[in-house]
Amino acid sequence: MSLHPNEVLLAPVVSEKSYSLIDDNKYSFRIHPDAHKTQVRQAVEQLFDVKVQRVNIVKVQSKPKRRGISKGMRPGWKKAIVQLAEGESIEIFEGAQV
């Protein structure tokens, strides 16, 4: 399946753990469910003009939730942890604080 780079990366993951990984030059993104490592690498390199060293993909499992008597499930999603080459960075993450 051919995806445009804007369709591969859906959103950055904003959490304490993802911001602690920035010190190791790793950035987390929520990605399209059908995207694979090569597509994620190409999308990050095209959109942010950086050199990607490694890509890891994690499937975040869905969670059961309750509200009173009704039961349901939170949807699962796919996350990519992208490690950039030494000396590279993505500016949109640098100014944010947790």
Secondary structure, DSSP 8 states (H G I E B T S, - for coil): ----HHHHEEEE--SHHHHHHGGGTEEEEEE-TT--HHHHHHHHHHHH---EEEEEEEEE---EEEETTEEEE---EEEEEEEE-TT---HHHHT---
